[in-house]
Amino acid sequence: MSIGKHHIDHCCTVILAGGTSRRLGEPKQLLSFKGKTLLEKATDAALEAGIGPVVVVLGAGSEHTGQVLSGKNIQVVINPEWPEGIASSIRSGLQFVLKTRPETDGVLFMVSDQPFAGAELLKELMNTQQNTGKAVVCSGYGDTAGVPALFHRSVFPELLSLQGDTGARKIILKNSDRTATVPFPEGVIDIDTREDYENLIKKN
């Protein structure tokens, strides 16, 4: 990845929502929080932020999860390789964007199980990229960094080379010297188990 200032003029937002929710036992995309499913909340945040077209990658149970997206101004991609893990959804979403919008020079990736990833955070990621020119702008929470995260096109080859259940965090950590971070303390809250979901509801 080249060093220097990176400019993003044509961005897309890609929501990764193709997982099996194996530990939860039901599609976490369809869990309800504050009157909406988690997938609806993520999609609405992306649409409100207005960072380019919104693409949602579905996989496991797409015939059910896709129903909550009816009527929204988005494009849906079905990832047939979803059993491989999240890397396949990253590749599927990015390949679709590059095929349909080859001018794209930035992609903002988010997931559907971070209930507090709102439009303001997404806008702050884009503003930080424009101000710093960094190739990667990610969210910082706990003692780590991760999604939502924005990637300049110079990082696309690395994203397309991901395999298995390895997400974008691997690339973020590898390129820490070319990365800016936006604080997102609520990012530690994601939904992997029934206990996670029950704790979320209790506290909110």
Secondary structure, 3 states (H helix, E strand, C coil): CCCCCCCCCCEEEEEEECCCCCCCCCCHHHCEECCEEHHHHHHHHHHHHCCCCEEEEECCCHHHHHHHHCCCCCEEEECCCHHHCHHHHHHHHHHHHHHHCCCCCEEEEEECCCCCCCHHHHHHHHHHHHHHCCCEEEEEECCEEEEEEEEEHHHHHHHHCCCCCCCCHHHHHHCHHHEEEEECHHHHCCCCCHHHHHHHHHHC
